[in-house]
């Protein structure tokens, strides 16, 4: 983290939230798709 001292931490928090939301959506859709196909 010492290399990115010039970048505000809020930017990383927002980026982390955005990425985690996308990952959760992807896994959610995949899980729903597999659950629907198995049923």
PQR file of N, CA, C, O and H, with PARSE charges and radii, in Angstrom:
ATOM      1  N   UNK A   1       0.827  -1.206   0.000 -0.4000 1.5000
ATOM      2  CA  UNK A   1       0.000   0.000   0.000 -0.0000 2.0000
ATOM      3  C   UNK A   1       0.860   1.253   0.000  0.5500 1.7000
ATOM      4  O   UNK A   1       0.354   2.348  -0.249 -0.5500 1.4000
ATOM      5  N   UNK A   2       2.167   1.110   0.278 -0.4000 1.5000
ATOM      6  CA  UNK A   2       3.049   2.273   0.318 -0.0000 2.0000
ATOM      7  C   UNK A   2       3.254   2.853  -1.085  0.5500 1.7000
ATOM      8  O   UNK A   2       3.600   4.026  -1.224 -0.5500 1.4000
ATOM      9  H   UNK A   2       2.578   0.221   0.480  0.4000 1.0000
ATOM     10  N   UNK A   3       3.043   2.042  -2.116 -0.4000 1.5000
ATOM     11  CA  UNK A   3       3.259   2.520  -3.486 -0.0000 2.0000
ATOM     12  C   UNK A   3       2.098   3.403  -3.960  0.5500 1.7000
ATOM     13  O   UNK A   3       2.284   4.237  -4.846 -0.5500 1.4000
ATOM     14  H   UNK A   3       2.763   1.089  -2.002  0.4000 1.0000
ATOM     15  N   UNK A   4       0.915   3.231  -3.385 -0.4000 1.5000
ATOM     16  CA  UNK A   4      -0.258   3.967  -3.852 -0.0000 2.0000
ATOM     17  C   UNK A   4      -0.668   5.015  -2.820  0.5500 1.7000
ATOM     18  O   UNK A   4      -1.857   5.213  -2.568 -0.5500 1.4000
ATOM     19  H   UNK A   4       0.764   2.553  -2.665  0.4000 1.0000
ATOM     20  N   UNK A   5       0.317   5.683  -2.226 -0.4000 1.5000
ATOM     21  CA  UNK A   5       0.013   6.690  -1.214 -0.0000 2.0000
ATOM     22  C   UNK A   5      -0.675   7.903  -1.838  0.5500 1.7000
ATOM     23  O   UNK A   5      -1.347   8.662  -1.138 -0.5500 1.4000
ATOM     24  H   UNK A   5       1.283   5.522  -2.431  0.4000 1.0000
ATOM     25  N   UNK A   6      -0.514   8.090  -3.146 -0.4000 1.5000
ATOM     26  CA  UNK A   6      -1.112   9.247  -3.800 -0.0000 2.0000
ATOM     27  C   UNK A   6      -2.588   9.058  -4.108  0.5500 1.7000
ATOM     28  O   UNK A   6      -3.294  10.029  -4.381 -0.5500 1.4000
ATOM     29  H   UNK A   6       0.032   7.474  -3.714  0.4000 1.0000
ATOM     30  N   UNK A   7      -3.061   7.813  -4.067 -0.4000 1.5000
ATOM     31  CA  UNK A   7      -4.467   7.553  -4.386 -0.0000 2.0000
ATOM     32  C   UNK A   7      -5.275   7.472  -3.094  0.5500 1.7000
ATOM     33  O   UNK A   7      -4.884   6.762  -2.167 -0.5500 1.4000
ATOM     34  H   UNK A   7      -2.488   7.024  -3.845  0.4000 1.0000
ATOM     35  N   UNK A   8      -6.396   8.190  -3.018 -0.4000 1.5000
ATOM     36  CA  UNK A   8      -7.234   8.153  -1.811 -0.0000 2.0000
ATOM     37  C   UNK A   8      -7.791   6.757  -1.570  0.5500 1.7000
ATOM     38  O   UNK A   8      -8.090   6.021  -2.510 -0.5500 1.4000
ATOM     39  H   UNK A   8      -6.714   8.767  -3.771  0.4000 1.0000
ATOM     40  N   UNK A   9      -7.923   6.404  -0.292 -0.4000 1.5000
ATOM     41  CA  UNK A   9      -8.392   5.065   0.066 -0.0000 2.0000
ATOM     42  C   UNK A   9      -9.863   4.874  -0.300  0.5500 1.7000
ATOM     43  O   UNK A   9     -10.308   3.745  -0.505 -0.5500 1.4000
ATOM     44  H   UNK A   9      -7.680   7.002   0.472  0.4000 1.0000
ATOM     45  N   UNK A  10     -10.616   5.965  -0.383 -0.4000 1.5000
ATOM     46  CA  UNK A  10     -12.035   5.845  -0.716 -0.0000 2.0000
ATOM     47  C   UNK A  10     -12.213   5.281  -2.117  0.5500 1.7000
ATOM     48  O   UNK A  10     -13.189   4.584  -2.398 -0.5500 1.4000
ATOM     49  H   UNK A  10     -10.254   6.882  -0.216  0.4000 1.0000
ATOM     50  N   UNK A  11     -11.261   5.588  -2.995 -0.4000 1.5000
ATOM     51  CA  UNK A  11     -11.345   5.078  -4.367 -0.0000 2.0000
ATOM     52  C   UNK A  11     -11.230   3.556  -4.366  0.5500 1.7000
ATOM     53  O   UNK A  11     -11.926   2.869  -5.114 -0.5500 1.4000
ATOM     54  H   UNK A  11     -10.468   6.154  -2.767  0.4000 1.0000
ATOM     55  N   UNK A  12     -10.345   3.039  -3.518 -0.4000 1.5000
ATOM     56  CA  UNK A  12     -10.183   1.582  -3.445 -0.0000 2.0000
ATOM     57  C   UNK A  12     -11.407   0.936  -2.802  0.5500 1.7000
ATOM     58  O   UNK A  12     -11.813  -0.162  -3.182 -0.5500 1.4000
ATOM     59  H   UNK A  12      -9.779   3.596  -2.910  0.4000 1.0000
ATOM     60  N   UNK A  13     -11.989   1.628  -1.825 -0.4000 1.5000
ATOM     61  CA  UNK A  13     -13.189   1.086  -1.178 -0.0000 2.0000
ATOM     62  C   UNK A  13     -14.326   1.006  -2.188  0.5500 1.7000
ATOM     63  O   UNK A  13     -15.029  -0.003  -2.252 -0.5500 1.4000
ATOM     64  H   UNK A  13     -11.659   2.520  -1.516  0.4000 1.0000
ATOM     65  N   UNK A  14     -14.510   2.059  -2.974 -0.4000 1.5000
ATOM     66  CA  UNK A  14     -15.567   2.058  -3.986 -0.0000 2.0000
ATOM     67  C   UNK A  14     -15.303   0.986  -5.034  0.5500 1.7000
ATOM     68  O   UNK A  14     -16.224   0.291  -5.464 -0.5500 1.4000
ATOM     69  H   UNK A  14     -13.939   2.878  -2.922  0.4000 1.0000
ATOM     70  N   UNK A  15     -14.038   0.851  -5.446 -0.4000 1.5000
ATOM     71  CA  UNK A  15     -13.700  -0.149  -6.453 -0.0000 2.0000
ATOM     72  C   UNK A  15     -13.931  -1.551  -5.897  0.5500 1.7000
ATOM     73  O   UNK A  15     -14.420  -2.433  -6.603 -0.5500 1.4000
ATOM     74  H   UNK A  15     -13.290   1.415  -5.097  0.4000 1.0000
ATOM     75  N   UNK A  16     -13.579  -1.751  -4.631 -0.4000 1.5000
ATOM     76  CA  UNK A  16     -13.776  -3.065  -4.014 -0.0000 2.0000
ATOM     77  C   UNK A  16     -15.261  -3.397  -3.927  0.5500 1.7000
ATOM     78  O   UNK A  16     -15.665  -4.527  -4.200 -0.5500 1.4000
ATOM     79  H   UNK A  16     -13.183  -1.034  -4.057  0.4000 1.0000
ATOM     80  N   UNK A  17     -16.073  -2.410  -3.547 -0.4000 1.5000
ATOM     81  CA  UNK A  17     -17.519  -2.641  -3.453 -0.0000 2.0000
ATOM     82  C   UNK A  17     -18.088  -2.961  -4.827  0.5500 1.7000
ATOM     83  O   UNK A  17     -18.939  -3.842  -4.956 -0.5500 1.4000
ATOM     84  H   UNK A  17     -15.745  -1.492  -3.325  0.4000 1.0000
ATOM     85  N   UNK A  18     -17.623  -2.250  -5.864 -0.4000 1.5000
ATOM     86  CA  UNK A  18     -18.120  -2.473  -7.220 -0.0000 2.0000
ATOM     87  C   UNK A  18     -17.758  -3.868  -7.703  0.5500 1.7000
ATOM     88  O   UNK A  18     -18.599  -4.575  -8.258 -0.5500 1.4000
ATOM     89  H   UNK A  18     -16.932  -1.535  -5.759  0.4000 1.0000
ATOM     90  N   UNK A  19     -16.515  -4.263  -7.494 -0.4000 1.5000
ATOM     91  CA  UNK A  19     -16.068  -5.583  -7.946 -0.0000 2.0000
ATOM     92  C   UNK A  19     -16.789  -6.684  -7.178  0.5500 1.7000
ATOM     93  O   UNK A  19     -17.229  -7.670  -7.769 -0.5500 1.4000
ATOM     94  H   UNK A  19     -15.831  -3.689  -7.044  0.4000 1.0000
ATOM     95  N   UNK A  20     -16.910  -6.518  -5.869 -0.4000 1.5000
ATOM     96  CA  UNK A  20     -17.570  -7.552  -5.062 -0.0000 2.0000
ATOM     97  C   UNK A  20     -19.032  -7.688  -5.466  0.5500 1.7000
ATOM     98  O   UNK A  20     -19.573  -8.794  -5.476 -0.5500 1.4000
ATOM     99  H   UNK A  20     -16.553  -5.716  -5.389  0.4000 1.0000
ATOM    100  N   UNK A  21     -19.682  -6.560  -5.803 -0.4000 1.5000
ATOM    101  CA  UNK A  21     -21.075  -6.631  -6.236 -0.0000 2.0000
ATOM    102  C   UNK A  21     -21.187  -7.388  -7.551  0.5500 1.7000
ATOM    103  O   UNK A  21     -22.086  -8.211  -7.722 -0.5500 1.4000
ATOM    104  H   UNK A  21     -19.243  -5.662  -5.795  0.4000 1.0000
ATOM    105  N   UNK A  22     -20.275  -7.112  -8.482 -0.4000 1.5000
ATOM    106  CA  UNK A  22     -20.293  -7.809  -9.772 -0.0000 2.0000
ATOM    107  C   UNK A  22     -20.062  -9.302  -9.581  0.5500 1.7000
ATOM    108  O   UNK A  22     -20.717 -10.124 -10.222 -0.5500 1.4000
ATOM    109  H   UNK A  22     -19.544  -6.443  -8.343  0.4000 1.0000
ATOM    110  N   UNK A  23     -19.130  -9.650  -8.698 -0.4000 1.5000
ATOM    111  CA  UNK A  23     -18.835 -11.069  -8.452 -0.0000 2.0000
ATOM    112  C   UNK A  23     -20.042 -11.752  -7.822  0.5500 1.7000
ATOM    113  O   UNK A  23     -20.399 -12.869  -8.196 -0.5500 1.4000
ATOM    114  H   UNK A  23     -18.598  -8.982  -8.177  0.4000 1.0000
ATOM    115  N   UNK A  24     -20.668 -11.072  -6.863 -0.4000 1.5000
ATOM    116  CA  UNK A  24     -21.837 -11.664  -6.211 -0.0000 2.0000
ATOM    117  C   UNK A  24     -22.963 -11.849  -7.214  0.5500 1.7000
ATOM    118  O   UNK A  24     -23.656 -12.866  -7.179 -0.5500 1.4000
ATOM    119  H   UNK A  24     -20.378 -10.165  -6.559  0.4000 1.0000
ATOM    120  N   UNK A  25     -23.160 -10.886  -8.109 -0.4000 1.5000
ATOM    121  CA  UNK A  25     -24.200 -11.008  -9.126 -0.0000 2.0000
ATOM    122  C   UNK A  25     -23.900 -12.175 -10.050  0.5500 1.7000
ATOM    123  O   UNK A  25     -24.796 -12.949 -10.385 -0.5500 1.4000
ATOM    124  H   UNK A  25     -22.598 -10.060  -8.137  0.4000 1.0000
ATOM    125  N   UNK A  26     -22.645 -12.307 -10.465 -0.4000 1.5000
ATOM    126  CA  UNK A  26     -22.270 -13.391 -11.371 -0.0000 2.0000
ATOM    127  C   UNK A  26     -22.511 -14.742 -10.715  0.5500 1.7000
ATOM    128  O   UNK A  26     -23.111 -15.632 -11.317 -0.5500 1.4000
ATOM    129  H   UNK A  26     -21.916 -11.678 -10.193  0.4000 1.0000
ATOM    130  N   UNK A  27     -22.044 -14.893  -9.482 -0.4000 1.5000
ATOM    131  CA  UNK A  27     -22.240 -16.160  -8.778 -0.0000 2.0000
ATOM    132  C   UNK A  27     -23.722 -16.398  -8.505  0.5500 1.7000
ATOM    133  O   UNK A  27     -24.191 -17.536  -8.548 -0.5500 1.4000
ATOM    134  H   UNK A  27     -21.556 -14.169  -8.993  0.4000 1.0000
ATOM    135  N   UNK A  28     -24.456 -15.325  -8.226 -0.4000 1.5000
ATOM    136  CA  UNK A  28     -25.887 -15.459  -7.957 -0.0000 2.0000
ATOM    137  C   UNK A  28     -26.625 -15.960  -9.187  0.5500 1.7000
ATOM    138  O   UNK A  28     -27.441 -16.877  -9.092 -0.5500 1.4000
ATOM    139  H   UNK A  28     -24.075 -14.401  -8.191  0.4000 1.0000
ATOM    140  N   UNK A  29     -26.344 -15.364 -10.343 -0.4000 1.5000
ATOM    141  CA  UNK A  29     -26.993 -15.795 -11.581 -0.0000 2.0000
ATOM    142  C   UNK A  29     -26.590 -17.221 -11.937  0.5500 1.7000
ATOM    143  O   UNK A  29     -27.425 -18.007 -12.384 -0.5500 1.4000
ATOM    144  H   UNK A  29     -25.681 -14.620 -10.420  0.4000 1.0000
ATOM    145  N   UNK A  30     -25.317 -17.559 -11.742 -0.4000 1.5000
ATOM    146  CA  UNK A  30     -24.852 -18.907 -12.050 -0.0000 2.0000
ATOM    147  C   UNK A  30     -25.526 -19.913 -11.128  0.5500 1.7000
ATOM    148  O   UNK A  30     -25.944 -20.983 -11.571 -0.5500 1.4000
ATOM    149  H   UNK A  30     -24.639 -16.920 -11.378  0.4000 1.0000
ATOM    150  N   UNK A  31     -25.632 -19.573  -9.849 -0.4000 1.5000
ATOM    151  CA  UNK A  31     -26.261 -20.481  -8.893 -0.0000 2.0000
ATOM    152  C   UNK A  31     -27.742 -20.655  -9.220  0.5500 1.7000
ATOM    153  O   UNK A  31     -28.267 -21.766  -9.160 -0.5500 1.4000
ATOM    154  H   UNK A  31     -25.293 -18.703  -9.489  0.4000 1.0000
ATOM    155  N   UNK A  32     -28.417 -19.550  -9.567 -0.4000 1.5000
ATOM    156  CA  UNK A  32     -29.833 -19.633  -9.922 -0.0000 2.0000
ATOM    157  C   UNK A  32     -30.011 -20.450 -11.191  0.5500 1.7000
ATOM    158  O   UNK A  32     -30.942 -21.248 -11.298 -0.5500 1.4000
ATOM    159  H   UNK A  32     -27.990 -18.647  -9.615  0.4000 1.0000
ATOM    160  N   UNK A  33     -29.112 -20.249 -12.155 -0.4000 1.5000
ATOM    161  CA  UNK A  33     -29.202 -20.984 -13.418 -0.0000 2.0000
ATOM    162  C   UNK A  33     -29.033 -22.470 -13.207  0.5500 1.7000
ATOM    163  O   UNK A  33     -29.789 -23.265 -13.766 -0.5500 1.4000
ATOM    164  H   UNK A  33     -28.356 -19.600 -12.068  0.4000 1.0000
ATOM    165  N   UNK A  34     -28.047 -22.863 -12.405 -0.4000 1.5000
ATOM    166  CA  UNK A  34     -27.818 -24.286 -12.166 -0.0000 2.0000
ATOM    167  C   UNK A  34     -28.961 -24.869 -11.349  0.5500 1.7000
ATOM    168  O   UNK A  34     -29.347 -26.020 -11.558 -0.5500 1.4000
ATOM    169  H   UNK A  34     -27.433 -22.218 -11.951  0.4000 1.0000
ATOM    170  N   UNK A  35     -29.507 -24.088 -10.422 -0.4000 1.5000
ATOM    171  CA  UNK A  35     -30.602 -24.584  -9.594 -0.0000 2.0000
ATOM    172  C   UNK A  35     -31.852 -24.792 -10.453  0.5500 1.7000
ATOM    173  O   UNK A  35     -32.596 -25.753 -10.258 -0.5500 1.4000
ATOM    174  H   UNK A  35     -29.193 -23.154 -10.252  0.4000 1.0000
ATOM    175  N   UNK A  36     -32.070 -23.882 -11.402 -0.4000 1.5000
ATOM    176  CA  UNK A  36     -33.251 -24.002 -12.257 -0.0000 2.0000
ATOM    177  C   UNK A  36     -33.093 -25.161 -13.229  0.5500 1.7000
ATOM    178  O   UNK A  36     -34.058 -25.872 -13.509 -0.5500 1.4000
ATOM    179  H   UNK A  36     -31.465 -23.102 -11.560  0.4000 1.0000
ATOM    180  N   UNK A  37     -31.888 -25.359 -13.745 -0.4000 1.5000
ATOM    181  CA  UNK A  37     -31.679 -26.422 -14.727 -0.0000 2.0000
ATOM    182  C   UNK A  37     -31.755 -27.789 -14.060  0.5500 1.7000
ATOM    183  O   UNK A  37     -32.230 -28.749 -14.667 -0.5500 1.4000
ATOM    184  H   UNK A  37     -31.104 -24.781 -13.518  0.4000 1.0000
ATOM    185  N   UNK A  38     -31.289 -27.884 -12.811 -0.4000 1.5000
ATOM    186  CA  UNK A  38     -31.322 -29.171 -12.123 -0.0000 2.0000
ATOM    187  C   UNK A  38     -32.755 -29.526 -11.751  0.5500 1.7000
ATOM    188  O   UNK A  38     -33.115 -30.702 -11.707 -0.5500 1.4000
ATOM    189  H   UNK A  38     -30.903 -27.104 -12.319  0.4000 1.0000
ATOM    190  N   UNK A  39     -33.566 -28.518 -11.486 -0.4000 1.5000
ATOM    191  CA  UNK A  39     -34.960 -28.791 -11.167 -0.0000 2.0000
ATOM    192  C   UNK A  39     -35.744 -28.982 -12.459  0.5500 1.7000
ATOM    193  O   UNK A  39     -36.950 -29.224 -12.418 -0.5500 1.4000
ATOM    194  H   UNK A  39     -33.274 -27.562 -11.522  0.4000 1.0000
TER
END
